[in-house]
């Protein structure tokens, strides 16, 4: 999916389920187009994951960005 709006549209169209920020789907929740499946007591931690597609390790630009991000995290 190109962005979270596309994910929201796909889920509203019946594709399945997703985790979306409340601000993005508040109108759809209010109208009933989307249904809240879980409302945690504590807000989620904004955790980021660095991932890459298998087989992209040969691209030096991907490796450069990965190494740069890992260096920033260590500092």
Number of C-alpha atoms within 10 A of each C-alpha: 8 6 7 15 13 11 18 21 15 15 15 17 11 10 11 9 15 12 11 13 10 11 7 12 20 13 12 15 13 10 10 11 14 19 13 11 9 7 7 7 6 6 7 7 6 6 5 6 6 7 7 11 7 7 7 11 12 9 9 10 11 14 14 11 11 15 12 11 12 12 10 8 8 6 5
